[in-house]
Amino acid sequence: MAATQPAKPLPRIEFIALIAAMMALNALAIDVMLPAFPNIGESLGVAVENDRQYMLTVYMLGFGVSQLVYGPLSDRFGRRAPLLVGIGIYMVAALLTPWSPSYAGLLALRFIQGIGAAGTRVISQSIVRDTFSGRAMAEIMSLVFMIFMLIPIIAPGIGQVLLLAGHWSLIFVFMAALGGIIGLWVLFRLPETLRPEDQRSLRPAVIIDGFRIVFSNRMAMLYAAAGIFIFAALNGYINLAQQIYVDIYGLGVLFPFAFGAMGIVMAISNFMNSRMVGRIGMRRLSHYALLGYLFFASVLLVLSLFGIPPLWLFMTLFALVMFHFGWIGGNMNALSMEPLGKVAGTASAVFGFLQTVGGALIGLGISQSFNGTLVSISGGYALMGALALGCVLLAEKGRLFGVGAEHRGQHEAAGDPHDGGPRPE
């Protein structure tokens, strides 16, 4: 692999596209199989409809726990090698899944597939932090999330087409094939971004010190906690999407279009965020968005308590919630990572673990409370928004809409690697 390592950095557009593609492998492993839930359940004898949600939950658990391993490994050996190993695990698990003789076996392989995908999450964010900081990092992450949001738009439709073309196993073959393409892209185009002087030893004392640095940063940890609650609500929605649009609203094969519409909303939101964050700041944008998110989720909850609102009203209010979500995720991730550049791999691993495992378990609790109404999802979003707001208030000592350390973004144009601009190669 060292012999094929490129010497030159990627152009900005290709850099953003590759980071988004790596992160998309994770979203694909979730969204493309949503239309196949009934088919897989029937094929493997899953009688209880809510039990199908475990196909997502075990994947997220594998994805979350293993991030704690990828972080120190990528801080020691660089970004490329652990990333390629992770993509390889993802591909093998996807190819083996259709051969599983039981639902338990499928769940085990989904857990392993999550372990492989974890490398793309940890290392992609580490690569961005290696290369950018401050508002420039937030802008890059917003553009990445904008492309990333194309997956919820198109993946369920791809899954539906593959189901119409043949067996549900084609979905997993498609995952593996896309993983192979992205793996080759990384191998031949992505240079190593971890600078030699930033490499950290794998000695236990050094690893523990890296985790100590992360956990002792109060601001970073509180923003990470807010992210747990925000992503928990999103996980609850993903778990329930098929039941909401098919069972409640009877959309049938039109389900991918309704699900994809929310992806379009979030993609637009992330694009707008990337245009505004340099001028307004990631704190101000994320704080406003969190308040808007909580307000519209609360309105939807009140309506849901009185019955099932018509589809147009549900989708309008939910689109407003998801639009604000697009201004929260990337900005809060950047706020968490900003002060921890020297341990970016470990920091990305810790935050990824907390947000993925915490979000998956809380999201499962939200979706398992489903009773044929919209109270579980709307209540989950409102409660998670309130808890996230509490974390942000603690982080900012009760003051919202501040500027904070990211005011250094004014130096980004100068290209100072310590003040938000691109790091020199």
N, C-alpha and C positions, 0 to 999 in steps of 0.2 A: 504493500500500500504506500510506503514511503516513496517508492520509485515513481509512482503516478501522481504524487501530490503536486498540485499546481503551485507555481512560484508567485503568481500575481493575484491580488485581491479581485473579487468579483465586481463587475459593474453594479451600481446601486440597484437598478431595476432587477437584474438577475439575482442579486443578493436577497432582495425582498421576496421575490418569487420562490426561491429555494427554501427560505425559512418558512414561508407560508405552506409550501408543499410538505415539508417535514411535519409541521404541526397538523396538516390536513390528514395525515395517515391515521392519527388518533380519532379525529372526528369521523373519518370514513368508516372506521371499525365500529362506530356506533350507529351513525345515521343511515348507512346504506342497507343495513339489515332490518330496519324498523318495519318495512312492509312484509318481511318474511316471518315475523313473530308467529302468526297463526300457522304457517306452513311448517316451521321448525317444531312448534309445540305439538302439532298433530303427528308429525313424523316420528317424534321421540316420546310420545305419550304423556305430554304435559297437560294434565286435565284442568288444573286451576289457572285461570287466565292471569291473575296477578303474579303467579310463579314465573311467568315468562320474563318478567322484569329482571330476574337474576342474571340473565345473559348480559345485561349491561352492568349490573352491580359488581359481579365478580371480575369482569374486565377492568372496571375502574379501580377495584382494590389492588389487583396486580399492577396496574398502571401507577397507582399511588405509592405503594410500599416500596417498590423497587427504585423509585427515584432517589431514595436515600443512599443507594449504592452508586448510581450513575454520577451523582454530584462529586464525591471525593475522587472517583476514578477519572472523571474528566478534568478535575483540577490537577491530577498527577500525570496522566498520560496524554493530555490534550483532548481536543473535541472530536477529532475525526474517528479514531479507532473505536472508542466506546459507542459512538453513534452508528457506525457500520455494523457492529456486533448486534446492537439493539434491533436494527432494521432486519438483519438476518433472522433473529428469533421471531420477530413479527411475521415474517414470510412463512417460515416453517410451520408455526402454529396455525396460521390461516389455511395452509394446504392440508394439514392433518385433520382439521375440524370436521369436514364432511364425512370422514371415515369413522367418526366416533359412534360406537354401538349404543350409547345411552346418553341421557340428558346430563348425568353427572360427569361423564367423560367430556362432553361438549363444554360444560362449565369449567372443567380443569384446563382445557386447551384455551378457552377464552381468558382465563387467568394468566396463562403463559403468554398469550398474545399481548395482553396488557403490559406484562414485564418488558417485552420487546419494545413496545410503543413508548414506554416511559423515557427511553433514551432520547427520542426525538423531542419530547417536551422539555426536559432538563437542558439538553445541550443546545437546542435552538435558541432558547432564551439566554444561555450563557454566551453564545456566539454574538448575539445582539449586544449584550453588555460588554463583551470584549471590544466591540467596535464603536459603540456609541454610548453616551451618557446624557443625563438631564433631559431637557425637552426634546432633543434630537432622538433620544432613545424612545420617548413616548410617541413621537411622530412615526418612527419606523414601526413600532409595535402596532400602532393604529392601522397603518397600511397593510401590515401582515394580517391583522385580524380582519380587515376588509376583504382580502382575498380568501382568507380562511373561512369567512362566512358564506362563501359560495358553496361550500360543501353541504350545509343543511339545505341549500336551495336545490342542488342537483342530485345529491346522493340518494334520497328516497326514491326519486324518479328513476335513477339508474337501477336501484334495487328492484323496483317494480318491473322495469323492462327485462331485467335478467330473470325474474320469476316467470314472466310471460314467455320467455325464450326457452326455459327449461327448469331444472331442479334448483332448489335453494343453494346447493353447493356451488353454483356458478358465482354467487356473491363472494364467497371466500376465495375462490380462484382469482377473481377480480382484485380483491384486496392484496393478495400476494403479488400479482403482476404489477400493480402500481407501486408496491413497496420495492420491487426489483428495479423499476425505472428510477425511482428517487435515490435508491442506493447507488446506482451507477452515476447519477448526477453528482452526488456527494463525492464519490471516489475520484472522478476525473475533473471536477471543477472547483470544489471547495478547498481552499488552503487552510492550514492550521491557524487558528486565531488566538490561541493561548500563547502569550509571550513567555519565553523560557524563564525569565525572572519571576513570573507569577506562578510557576509550577509549585505544587505543595506535595510534601511527602505523604506516603500512606501509613506512616508510623501512627499507632493509636493516639499518641499524645497530640500529634499535629491534627489528626482528624477531629478529635474531641475539641481542640482549640478552635477549629473552623466552625464547628457547631456552636461553640460558646459565643463566638463573635456574632453569629446570626441571631441566636436566641436572646442575647443581651441587648440587641438594638430594639428599643421600645417602639419607636415609630414604625420600623419595618414590620415588626411582629403584629402590631395592631392593624396595620393595613392588610397584612396577610390574613388576619382573622376576619376582617370585613369581607375579603375575597372568598373565604370559606362559605359564608352565609349566602353571598350572591350566587356563587356557582352551585350551591346546594339547591337553590330554587330552580336554576336552569336544569340540573340533573333530574329534579322531580318532574319538570315539564317534559323532558325527553323520554323519561320512563312512561309517562302517561299520554304522550301525543297520539299514539295509535288509538287508545281507548277514548280520548276526547273527541277526535275528529271522526272516527269510524263508529264507535258505539253510541256516543251522545248525539253527534250531529249527522250521522249516517252518510258521510262523504264517500265511503267505499274506496274505489281506485283513485278518486280525486284527492285522497289524503296527502300525497306528496306535494301537491300544489299549495295546499293550505300550510303545510309545514314549511315549505320552501319560501312562502311569502314572508314569514318571520325572519328567515335568513336574509332576504332582500332588505328588509327594514334595518337589520343589524349591520349589513354591509354598507348601506348608505350612511348610517350613523357613524361607523368607524372612519369612513372617508371624510366626513365633515369634521370629525375629531382631529384627524391628521392635519387638516388645513388650519384649524383654530388653536391647537394646543401650543404652538410656538408663540402665539400672541397673548393668549389668555392664561395659559399655565395648566398643568395637569391637576393641581389641587382644586382650583376654582371650577374647572369643568366637571371633575368627578364629584365634587360636593353638590353642585347644582343637580347633576344627573341623579345622584342618590336620592335627593329630596323629590324629584319628579317621579322617579321609579316607585318610591314608597307611596306617593299620592295616588297615582293611577292604579297601583295594585290594591290599595285600600278601597277605591271606588268600585273596582271589579269584585272585591270581596263582599261589599255591602249588597251589590246587585245579586250576587250568587246566593246570598242568604235568603233571598225572596224567590228563588227559582232559577231555572236555566235561562240566561238571556239569549236572545236570537243570535245566530252565528255572526251577523254583520257587526253587532254591538260587541260581542266577545272579542272578535278579531281586531276591531278598532282600538278598544282599550288595551288589549294585550300587545298590539303593535306599539302603542305609546310606551308601555312598560319596557318592551324589548329595545325600542329606540334609545331609551335612557340607559339601558344595560350596555349598549355599545359605547357609551361615554364613560363607563365605569371600569370595565375589565382591564383594558390595556393601560389606562392611566394608573389604576391602583397597583397593577403588577409593576409598573415602572417606579412608582413611589416606594414599593417594597424593595426593589432591587437597587435603587439609586445609591444608597449609602454603603453598599456591600460589594463594590467592584473587585476588591482583592480576593474575595471568596465567592465569585459569581456562580461557580458550579455548585458549591455546597448550598449557597443561598437559594438558587433555583430549585435544588433538590428538596430542601426543607419546605419551601413554600408550595412546591408542587405536591409533595406528600400531604401536607396539611389540607390544602384545598381539594385535592382529588379524593383522598380517603374520607376526610370530614364531609366534603360535599356529596360524595357517593352515599355515605351512610345516612346523613340527614335527608338527602334527596330521596333515598329509598323509604325513609319514614314518611315523607310527604306523599309519595306515590302509593305506598301500601295502605294509606288511609282513604284511598279512593272508594267512593260509595255510589258512583253513578251520577254525581253532581260535580259542579265546578268549585265547590267549597274547599276541597283539599288543595287544589293548585292555586287558587286565588289567595286563600289563607296562608299557604306556604310562602308565596311571594311577599305578601304584606309582612308576615312575621320575620322573614329573613331580611327584608329591607330595614325593618326597625332595629334588628340586632346589628346589622352592618353599620347603620347610622350611629348606634351606641359606641361601636369600636372606633369610628372616625372621630367622634367627639372626645373620646379618651385620648386618642393619638394627638389631637390638636388642642387638648386642654380646654375644650368647650368652645373653641373659636373656629368657625367655618370660613371658607372663601379666602384664606390667606394665600400668600405666594410661596413662602418657605424657601428652602435651599435652591429650588429650581430657578430662582431669579438669575442664576448663573447662566441660564440659557442665552442671555444676551451675548455671551462669548462664543456661542456655537459657530457663528459665521467665521470666526478666526481659526477654528479647527483645533482649539486647545483640548487635548484628550482628557483633561481633568475638569473641564468646564462645559461639557455637553456636546462638543463637536466630535466628528469622526476621528478615531485614533489613527495616527500615522502608521503605515505598515513598516 
